[in-house]
């Protein structure tokens, strides 16, 4: 298989489906796995996109538009996983072919492009969609669900958790429910009185901060203070004074990484048992600031660099996508994991895959990890909050990130239980 490039876009197809009649025809054409959808030469399989020796998958992501910068690594990251699989024999002997479209980060363009990819009129329909985009809206989710088309991608809205045919690997937009994980980890580090730092200007920060209190309290840890940090305005010295005066022996931040980096050297004299932030894991950071950040802890949603799973990812990126300059970027990892989840669904769908089998079988996986690259994710419970995390710490010498593994688990990830909440 040749590297996935822009030449994979079929000439002229992006202009198809420009009238209502064609849109209706395209939707009708992808409404299910019709008996003759696969055509001749599919080895007896009749699903769209499946032939005797290939399975065609559609990739949608913004290659232009306002959000293009964040997704530039997507095609290379996807290719790294897909082409590694093809080099190993594909899926049940079939090569995976990626046909991509630029959705410009716009819902209307996404809908047109998706219908184009699923159009069976030319015999080039795709079996399923990889959607690495912010452009999937409820209207597109609705018609894709009715058509029974599997969709796999990074969750960029709560809707990703509401459709049986849509698969993610952890949705930060799910209804906020606290889990015991952070409390378990803080207790294991010896913290008993924790000060929480938030940034109310960042929605994800505020949401996570609301979950920290119940998580810590579930393990008998007292929250002795909270403080909202505004980047560029809040005085790090005054923040450090407030933490000292509270008597805290631990600090957990949900603030911007740069703000925590600035504050951390002022916290070191306090000899805290835990100084952790929810963001800030950067393998390149230690070259410039390592010694000043010795002891800093960060929670991450994937395996640490240096682990076997991460080394496999980096080898595949180097071999099959050498143009991928920053493989450590979150969205590059997300593209690779999405492609891996797609491959798992295809494998589980059997020798003669159907869309229905893909959805039904993948939805039953209770512990998806992308080969150890991410914490266990229960695909049968897509609306659950993330329960498992990885925690890494800057070594005392400041020259490497060290994993703080949960000694109770073979994979090292820290997992907890959902904390029941009451209303009314």
C-alpha positions as CSV (number, residue, x, y, z in Angstrom):
1,X,0.0,0.0,0.0
2,X,1.4,3.4,-0.9
3,X,1.5,6.1,1.7
4,X,-1.9,7.8,2.1
5,X,-1.6,11.1,0.3
6,X,-3.9,13.6,-1.3
7,X,-3.9,11.7,-4.5
8,X,-6.3,9.2,-2.8
9,X,-9.1,11.8,-3.3
10,X,-11.0,10.5,-6.3
11,X,-11.0,13.3,-9.0
12,X,-14.2,15.2,-9.3
13,X,-16.1,13.3,-6.5
14,X,-16.0,16.3,-4.2
15,X,-18.4,18.1,-6.5
16,X,-21.0,15.3,-6.6
17,X,-24.2,15.6,-4.5
18,X,-24.7,19.2,-5.2
19,X,-28.5,19.0,-5.6
20,X,-31.2,17.8,-3.3
21,X,-32.0,14.9,-5.7
22,X,-28.5,13.6,-5.6
23,X,-28.3,14.0,-1.8
24,X,-31.5,11.9,-1.4
25,X,-30.1,9.3,-3.8
26,X,-26.8,9.1,-1.9
27,X,-28.6,8.6,1.4
28,X,-30.9,6.0,0.0
29,X,-27.8,4.2,-1.5
30,X,-26.1,3.9,1.9
31,X,-29.2,2.9,4.0
32,X,-27.9,-0.6,4.7
33,X,-25.9,-3.6,3.5
34,X,-28.0,-4.4,0.5
35,X,-27.6,-7.9,-1.1
36,X,-25.7,-6.6,-4.1
37,X,-23.7,-3.8,-2.4
38,X,-20.3,-5.5,-2.6
39,X,-20.6,-6.4,-6.3
40,X,-18.8,-9.3,-7.9
41,X,-15.4,-10.3,-6.8
42,X,-16.0,-9.7,-3.1
43,X,-15.3,-13.2,-2.1
44,X,-19.0,-13.8,-1.4
45,X,-19.2,-10.7,0.8
46,X,-21.8,-8.1,-0.1
47,X,-21.1,-5.2,2.2
48,X,-20.3,-1.8,0.7
49,X,-16.5,-1.1,0.5
50,X,-15.6,-4.8,0.8
51,X,-14.0,-6.7,-2.1
52,X,-12.1,-10.0,-2.2
53,X,-8.9,-8.3,-1.3
54,X,-9.7,-4.8,0.1
55,X,-11.8,-3.0,2.6
56,X,-12.3,0.7,1.8
57,X,-12.6,3.2,4.8
58,X,-13.4,6.9,4.6
59,X,-11.4,9.5,6.5
60,X,-12.9,12.9,7.2
61,X,-10.9,15.7,8.8
62,X,-10.3,19.4,8.3
63,X,-7.5,19.9,5.8
64,X,-8.5,23.5,5.4
65,X,-10.6,26.1,7.3
66,X,-10.3,27.7,10.7
67,X,-9.2,24.5,12.7
68,X,-6.8,23.0,10.2
69,X,-3.8,23.5,12.4
70,X,-4.8,21.2,15.1
71,X,-5.6,18.3,12.7
72,X,-2.6,18.5,10.4
73,X,-1.1,15.3,11.8
74,X,-4.3,13.3,11.3
75,X,-3.7,11.6,7.9
76,X,-0.1,10.7,8.7
77,X,-1.1,9.3,12.1
78,X,-3.9,7.3,10.6
79,X,-1.6,6.0,7.9
80,X,1.0,4.9,10.4
81,X,-1.5,2.5,12.0
82,X,-3.3,1.4,8.8
83,X,-0.1,0.7,6.8
84,X,1.5,-1.2,9.7
85,X,-1.6,-3.4,9.7
86,X,-1.4,-3.8,5.9
87,X,2.3,-4.8,6.2
88,X,1.3,-7.5,8.6
89,X,-1.3,-8.9,6.2
90,X,-4.3,-6.5,6.6
91,X,-7.5,-7.6,8.2
92,X,-8.5,-11.2,7.4
93,X,-6.3,-11.1,4.3
94,X,-7.8,-7.8,3.0
95,X,-5.8,-4.6,2.5
96,X,-7.3,-1.5,4.2
97,X,-7.6,1.4,1.7
98,X,-8.2,4.9,3.0
99,X,-10.2,7.4,0.9
100,X,-10.1,10.8,2.5
101,X,-12.1,14.1,2.3
102,X,-11.6,17.6,3.7
103,X,-14.6,18.6,5.7
104,X,-13.2,22.1,6.4
105,X,-14.4,21.7,10.0
106,X,-17.9,22.7,8.8
107,X,-21.0,20.5,9.4
108,X,-22.5,21.1,6.0
109,X,-19.3,20.2,4.2
110,X,-18.9,17.1,6.4
111,X,-22.4,15.9,5.5
112,X,-21.7,16.3,1.8
113,X,-18.3,14.6,2.0
114,X,-19.7,11.7,4.1
115,X,-22.5,11.1,1.7
116,X,-20.1,11.2,-1.2
117,X,-17.9,8.6,0.4
118,X,-20.9,6.4,1.1
119,X,-22.3,6.7,-2.4
120,X,-22.5,3.3,-3.9
121,X,-23.4,4.4,-7.5
122,X,-19.8,4.1,-8.7
123,X,-18.9,0.9,-6.8
124,X,-16.4,2.9,-4.7
125,X,-18.4,3.3,-1.4
126,X,-16.6,3.0,1.9
127,X,-17.5,0.5,4.6
128,X,-17.1,2.8,7.6
129,X,-15.9,6.3,8.5
130,X,-13.0,7.6,10.5
131,X,-14.1,11.1,11.7
132,X,-11.3,13.1,13.2
133,X,-13.2,16.4,13.2
134,X,-15.3,18.9,15.1
135,X,-17.8,19.0,12.3
136,X,-20.1,16.1,13.3
137,X,-23.4,17.6,14.4
138,X,-26.6,15.9,15.6
139,X,-28.1,16.0,12.1
140,X,-25.2,14.0,10.7
141,X,-25.1,11.6,13.6
142,X,-28.8,11.0,13.0
143,X,-28.6,10.0,9.4
144,X,-25.4,8.0,9.9
145,X,-27.1,6.1,12.7
146,X,-30.2,5.4,10.5
147,X,-27.9,4.2,7.7
148,X,-26.1,1.9,10.2
149,X,-22.7,3.2,9.2
150,X,-19.9,2.6,11.8
151,X,-18.2,5.9,12.7
152,X,-15.0,5.9,14.7
153,X,-13.1,8.9,16.0
154,X,-12.0,11.3,18.7
155,X,-15.0,12.5,20.7
156,X,-15.4,16.3,20.2
157,X,-19.0,16.6,21.6
158,X,-21.4,14.8,24.0
159,X,-23.3,13.4,20.9
160,X,-20.4,11.0,20.3
161,X,-21.7,9.0,23.3
162,X,-25.4,8.9,22.3
163,X,-25.3,6.7,19.1
164,X,-24.7,2.9,19.0
165,X,-22.8,3.2,15.7
166,X,-20.4,5.9,16.9
167,X,-17.3,4.8,18.7
168,X,-14.8,6.9,20.7
169,X,-12.1,6.0,23.2
170,X,-13.1,8.3,26.1
171,X,-15.3,11.3,25.9
172,X,-14.4,14.3,28.0
173,X,-17.8,15.8,27.1
174,X,-19.8,13.2,28.9
175,X,-21.9,14.3,31.8
176,X,-19.5,15.2,34.6
177,X,-19.4,12.3,37.1
178,X,-16.7,12.1,39.7
179,X,-14.5,9.0,40.0
180,X,-12.3,7.8,42.8
181,X,-9.2,7.7,40.7
182,X,-7.7,11.0,41.6
183,X,-8.4,10.4,45.3
184,X,-6.8,7.0,45.2
185,X,-3.7,8.4,43.6
186,X,-3.4,11.4,46.0
187,X,-3.8,9.1,49.0
188,X,-1.1,6.7,47.7
189,X,1.3,9.7,47.5
190,X,0.6,10.4,51.2
191,X,-1.5,13.6,50.8
192,X,-4.2,14.2,53.3
193,X,-5.0,17.9,52.8
194,X,-5.1,19.1,49.3
195,X,-5.4,22.6,47.8
196,X,-7.1,22.8,44.4
197,X,-6.2,25.3,41.6
198,X,-8.7,26.0,38.8
199,X,-9.0,28.2,35.7
200,X,-12.6,29.2,35.3
201,X,-11.8,30.6,31.9
202,X,-11.3,27.1,30.6
203,X,-14.4,25.0,30.6
204,X,-12.6,21.7,30.9
205,X,-10.7,23.0,33.9
206,X,-13.8,24.0,35.8
207,X,-15.6,20.7,35.0
208,X,-12.6,18.7,36.3
209,X,-12.3,20.8,39.4
210,X,-15.9,20.0,40.3
211,X,-15.0,16.3,40.2
212,X,-11.9,16.6,42.2
213,X,-13.6,17.4,45.5
214,X,-15.8,14.2,45.7
215,X,-12.9,12.1,44.4
216,X,-10.5,13.3,47.2
217,X,-13.2,13.1,49.8
218,X,-14.1,9.6,48.9
219,X,-10.6,8.6,50.1
220,X,-10.7,10.6,53.3
221,X,-8.7,13.6,51.9
222,X,-9.7,17.1,53.0
223,X,-9.9,19.9,50.4
224,X,-8.4,22.8,52.5
225,X,-8.7,25.5,49.8
226,X,-9.4,26.4,46.2
227,X,-8.2,29.3,44.1
228,X,-9.0,30.4,40.6
229,X,-5.9,31.2,38.5
230,X,-6.0,33.7,35.6
231,X,-3.1,33.3,33.3
232,X,-0.9,36.4,33.2
233,X,-2.8,38.1,36.0
234,X,-2.6,35.9,39.1
235,X,0.6,36.3,41.1
236,X,2.4,33.0,41.5
237,X,4.0,34.3,44.8
238,X,0.6,35.0,46.3
239,X,-0.8,31.7,45.1
240,X,2.2,29.9,46.8
241,X,1.5,31.9,50.0
242,X,-2.1,30.9,50.0
243,X,-1.2,27.3,49.7
244,X,1.4,27.5,52.5
245,X,-1.1,29.3,54.8
246,X,-3.7,26.6,54.2
247,X,-1.6,23.9,55.7
248,X,-1.9,21.8,52.5
249,X,0.4,18.9,52.0
250,X,-0.7,18.5,48.4
251,X,-1.7,20.6,45.4
252,X,-3.8,19.5,42.4
253,X,-4.3,21.9,39.5
254,X,-6.6,21.9,36.6
255,X,-4.9,25.0,35.1
256,X,-3.0,25.7,32.0
257,X,0.4,23.9,31.9
258,X,2.3,27.2,31.5
259,X,0.7,28.6,34.6
260,X,1.6,25.5,36.7
261,X,5.2,25.5,35.3
262,X,5.5,29.1,36.5
263,X,4.1,28.4,40.0
264,X,5.9,25.1,40.6
265,X,9.4,26.3,41.6
266,X,7.7,28.4,44.4
267,X,6.0,25.2,45.7
268,X,9.1,23.1,46.0
269,X,10.2,24.7,49.3
270,X,6.9,23.7,50.8
271,X,7.9,20.0,50.5
272,X,4.5,18.9,49.4
273,X,3.8,15.2,49.1
274,X,2.0,15.9,45.8
275,X,2.2,18.7,43.3
276,X,0.2,17.7,40.2
277,X,-1.5,19.3,37.3
278,X,-4.0,17.8,34.8
279,X,-2.0,19.0,31.8
280,X,1.6,19.6,31.0
281,X,3.2,16.3,30.0
282,X,5.7,17.4,27.3
283,X,8.7,15.1,26.5
284,X,10.6,18.0,25.1
285,X,10.1,20.3,28.1
286,X,12.9,18.8,30.2
287,X,15.6,20.0,27.9
288,X,15.0,23.5,28.9
289,X,13.2,23.4,32.3
290,X,13.8,19.9,33.7
291,X,15.8,20.7,36.9
292,X,13.3,23.4,37.9
293,X,10.4,21.0,37.5
294,X,11.9,18.0,39.3
295,X,9.1,16.2,41.3
296,X,6.2,17.8,39.2
297,X,3.4,15.3,38.5
298,X,1.0,15.3,35.5
299,X,-2.0,13.1,34.7
300,X,-2.2,11.9,31.1
301,X,-4.8,9.9,29.2
302,X,-2.3,7.7,27.3
303,X,0.8,5.6,27.9
304,X,4.1,7.3,28.8
305,X,6.9,7.7,26.3
306,X,9.4,5.0,26.8
307,X,6.8,2.3,27.4
308,X,6.5,-0.7,25.0
309,X,3.2,0.5,23.6
310,X,4.5,4.0,23.0
311,X,7.7,2.7,21.4
312,X,5.5,0.6,19.0
313,X,3.6,3.7,18.0
314,X,6.8,5.7,17.4
315,X,8.3,2.9,15.3
316,X,5.2,2.7,13.1
317,X,5.1,6.5,12.8
318,X,8.8,6.5,11.8
319,X,8.4,3.6,9.3
320,X,5.1,4.4,7.7
321,X,4.6,8.2,8.3
322,X,8.2,9.7,8.5
323,X,6.7,13.1,7.6
324,X,4.9,13.2,11.0
325,X,7.1,15.8,12.8
326,X,5.5,15.8,16.2
327,X,4.1,12.3,16.9
328,X,3.7,13.1,20.6
329,X,0.9,15.6,19.9
330,X,-2.4,14.6,21.4
331,X,-4.3,14.7,18.1
332,X,-1.6,12.6,16.3
333,X,-2.0,10.0,19.0
334,X,-5.8,10.3,18.7
335,X,-5.7,9.7,15.0
336,X,-3.5,6.6,15.5
337,X,-5.8,5.2,18.2
338,X,-8.9,5.9,16.1
339,X,-7.4,3.9,13.2
340,X,-6.5,1.1,15.7
341,X,-10.1,1.0,17.0
342,X,-11.3,0.8,13.4
343,X,-9.0,-2.2,12.7
344,X,-10.3,-3.9,15.8
345,X,-13.9,-3.4,14.7
346,X,-13.1,-4.8,11.3
347,X,-11.4,-7.9,12.8
348,X,-14.3,-8.5,15.1
349,X,-16.8,-8.2,12.2
350,X,-15.4,-11.5,10.8
351,X,-14.2,-12.9,7.5
352,X,-17.1,-11.5,5.7
353,X,-17.7,-8.2,7.6
354,X,-21.0,-6.4,7.7
355,X,-21.7,-3.0,9.3
356,X,-24.1,-4.6,11.7
357,X,-21.5,-7.1,12.9
358,X,-18.9,-4.3,13.3
359,X,-21.2,-2.3,15.5
360,X,-22.6,-5.2,17.5
361,X,-19.2,-6.9,18.2
362,X,-17.1,-3.8,18.9
363,X,-19.7,-2.5,21.3
364,X,-19.2,-5.5,23.5
365,X,-15.4,-4.9,24.1
366,X,-15.1,-4.1,27.8
367,X,-11.4,-3.1,28.0
368,X,-10.1,-1.4,24.8
369,X,-6.5,-0.2,25.2
370,X,-5.1,0.2,21.6
371,X,-2.4,-2.3,22.5
372,X,-1.7,-0.6,25.8
373,X,-1.4,2.9,24.3
374,X,-4.4,4.2,26.3
375,X,-6.0,3.3,29.6
376,X,-8.8,0.6,29.5
377,X,-11.9,1.9,27.9
378,X,-15.3,0.0,28.2
379,X,-16.8,0.4,24.7
380,X,-20.0,-1.1,26.0
381,X,-20.5,2.0,28.3
382,X,-19.8,5.0,26.1
383,X,-21.5,7.5,28.4
384,X,-19.3,6.6,31.4
385,X,-16.7,9.1,32.6
386,X,-13.1,8.3,32.1
387,X,-12.1,6.1,35.1
388,X,-8.4,5.3,34.3
389,X,-5.4,7.6,34.1
390,X,-1.7,7.5,33.8
391,X,0.5,9.6,36.2
392,X,4.0,10.7,35.3
393,X,6.5,12.6,37.3
394,X,9.7,14.6,36.5
395,X,12.6,12.6,38.0
396,X,14.7,14.1,40.8
397,X,17.5,14.8,38.3
398,X,15.0,16.6,36.0
399,X,16.1,14.7,33.0
400,X,13.2,12.2,32.4
401,X,9.6,11.6,33.1
402,X,9.0,8.6,35.3
403,X,5.7,6.6,35.4
404,X,4.1,6.3,38.9
405,X,2.4,3.0,38.3
406,X,-0.5,1.5,40.3
407,X,1.2,-1.5,42.0
408,X,-2.2,-3.2,42.0
409,X,-2.4,-3.3,38.2
410,X,-0.1,-5.0,35.7
411,X,-0.6,-2.2,33.2
412,X,0.3,0.5,35.7
413,X,-2.7,2.7,35.0
414,X,-4.7,4.0,37.9
415,X,-8.4,3.2,37.8
416,X,-11.3,4.0,40.1
417,X,-15.0,3.7,40.5
418,X,-17.8,6.1,39.5
419,X,-19.0,8.0,42.6
420,X,-22.8,7.9,43.0
421,X,-24.2,11.4,43.2
422,X,-27.6,12.5,44.4
423,X,-29.8,15.3,43.2
424,X,-32.8,17.1,44.6
